[in-house]
Amino acid sequence: MSDRYLELVNSSVGSAVASRVGLPRPAKLRRFADDAPILPGPALLGSTAGRVPAALKKLVTSAGVEVLDSIDKLSTGERVAAAVLDARSIATPGDLAALRAFLAPAVKALAPSGRVIVLGVPADGADVRVDATRQALDGIVRSLAKELRAGATANLLWVADDASLGAALRFFLSGRSAYVDGQPLLLGPGVAPAPKDWTRPLTGKTALVTGAARGIGAAIAGVLARDGANVIAADLTQAGEALAKVANRIGGTALHLDVAAADAPQRLIDHLGAQTSGLDILVHNAGITRDKLMANMKPEQWDSVIAVNLESQLTINAALLASDQLNDQSRTVSLSSTTGFSGNRGQTNYGATKAGVIGLVRSSAAAFAAHGNGTINAVAPGFIDTDMTAKMPLATREVARRLSSLQQAGLPVDVAEAVSWLASPGAGGVTGQVLRVCGQNLVGA
Ligand SMILES: NC(=O)c1ccc[n+]([C@@H]2O[C@H](COP(=O)([O-])OP(=O)(O)OC[C@H]3O[C@@H](n4cnc5c(N)ncnc54)[C@H](O)[C@@H]3O)[C@@H](O)[C@H]2O)c1
């Protein structure tokens, strides 16, 4: 469903009117395009330690990005497409002044859909002064993200280990992260090999996506296939026709699977055994809503949502881990929701499952790591334009669309890009995490 308001305020008349009366002016976001570079201009690099580490510079230049090491090298009127600040050296509140000194001029020079990325070290409990200073980065980045306009984003990478730093920088600098804003993400140790071909990092991988007949699931199947994976698109039998179309479009195969059926785990394992050489990527996307206020909630509305959105993921994961069908360095990604953080009126059942998924990935990381260095993460979409959100009353939907720092709903492809990145070999240092794809949703952000 197209966002007519966004189209309007990006026309010359609409833009002038919106600016005069102070209405939100959502920008057209820079998204992935086949022929586009990771970044359409130079990245300004800085470090709170003074000198930018050579290793960081190399990671950025090897992604094909031109690097500027001083804003003074910018000619008048020239913009930077990104500003990357290595703040891993900070140790006292006084050190935070270096962030202002770098970011204030950098933000002024930031191009539309620009990227601000701050690197920090997670607090470790060793020294209260250091920990308090490190944690301050979270407040700076979240606040800055709320100030940026014209489709620009700010995100924070907590670098406990740099195994996945290169892959993370490529994702966060590129159009793939268009709707990820104001988010912290922990990069830990892990097996995170660089792919042979960064443009098709999933080549040779077998992926299964549940609920793939439409909406976010169909977009995930499409992006995984674009990135090189052989995709099995799974959905309910009644979604058969739509599912077949998705499978044909992406050059994948279709599987009729009700994830909440008692025999779903075994059917899945039998299918993998017969048709594949094991599963590399599993995306738990199938999900339903049965919204009712708690006072009016019927048992079947409660039970069906718990069964599809949460119980199915637990049983399928357990069966796969116990089988011989999950390959080494597997990637599992579960669909949570910002409702899992913030709650939502009329969604106690749905909120339970989406918060439950967060608990599930945190608690499962060790088991997946023990199974050939696999990872498991969740992606929590905010307001995404799909059939699920099309059911909302018009006025509620229009308001909800503007309630994020990017002042617009995300697209299914935005969620799919995040899933595909977490599913890639280079993301092996990210596990047990939840990445919100919500444009910095102002509800519970
Ligand atoms: N749309 C949003 O704004 C939004 C926001 C946050 C989270 N999410 C989550 O993203 C996921 C996809 O959402 P969507 O908006 O694309 O939903 P959707 O309703 O458009 O599509 C869901 C798909 O899942 C399938 N499905 C339902 N029950 C199933 C079952 N038992 N077995 C197999 N497949 C089943 C449906 O047939 C459908 O094709 C869901 O988990 C949802 O909770 C969506």
The ligand as an ORCA input file, in Angstrom:
! r2SCAN-3c Opt
* xyz 0 1
  N       3.515     -6.043      9.577
  C       4.055     -5.511     10.646
  O       3.999     -4.291     10.852
  C       4.791     -6.382     11.644
  C       5.367     -5.750     12.738
  C       6.056     -6.510     13.669
  C       6.191     -7.876     13.491
  N       5.635     -8.480     12.426
  C       5.819     -9.947     12.306
  O       6.327    -10.269     11.029
  C       5.840    -11.551     10.616
  C       5.170    -11.431      9.259
  O       4.152    -10.456      9.336
  P       3.294     -9.965      8.082
  O       2.852     -8.581      8.387
  O       4.019    -10.230      6.825
  O       2.013    -10.937      8.222
  P       0.992    -11.478      7.132
  O      -0.261    -11.764      7.867
  O       0.923    -10.547      5.943
  O       1.676    -12.845      6.649
  C       1.865    -13.922      7.549
  C       2.043    -15.203      6.769
  O       2.180    -16.272      7.718
  C       1.380    -17.358      7.292
  N       0.966    -18.196      8.423
  C       0.074    -17.902      9.379
  N      -0.068    -18.964     10.212
  C       0.773    -19.932      9.751
  C       1.070    -21.249     10.185
  N       0.454    -21.788     11.243
  N       1.991    -21.960      9.488
  C       2.597    -21.437      8.407
  N       2.348    -20.187      7.948
  C       1.431    -19.450      8.618
  C       0.179    -16.706      6.613
  O      -0.496    -17.610      5.743
  C       0.841    -15.536      5.884
  O       1.266    -15.907      4.589
  C       4.885    -12.003     11.723
  O       5.586    -12.858     12.618
  C       4.506    -10.706     12.417
  O       4.112    -10.911     13.735
  C       4.929     -7.763     11.487
*
